[in-house]
Amino acid sequence: MARRGGFPGGGIPGNMNNLMKQAQKMQKQMEEKTKELEEKEWEASAGGGAVTVKVSGKKEVSSVKLSEEVVDPDDIEMLEDLIVAATNEALRKMEEESSAVMGQITGGLNGLGGFPF
């Protein structure tokens, strides 16, 4: 009776073995780049430089700088909006660079071999 399924000889074919090695190499590269990105900071300003925000690759705000002229007790809402705008721009820059770096490693693939898993 013939065996069904599996691989002839019961071993992993050469192509599958190579694919596994490539996946392991890609995973190691991604881990290294992730660590590098987590240690980086991105900065963005709003209001012509009145508000400056720095974020880390860990998606944490590391600093907020305000110029004196933007601190108006009668217009707190504008200051809040500038902080949000600068923070969102810094996070966008971080995400953009992270995506570009990871895309270089994976060749733009979604998941292993282009399969979405």
Buried (B, 14 or more C-beta within 10 A) or exposed (E): EEEEEEEEEEEEEEEEEEBEEEEEEBEEBBEEBBEEBEEEEBBBBBBEEBBBBBBBBEEEBEEEEBEEEBEEEEEEEBBEBBBEBBBBBBBEBBBEBBEEBBEEBBEEEEEBEEEEE
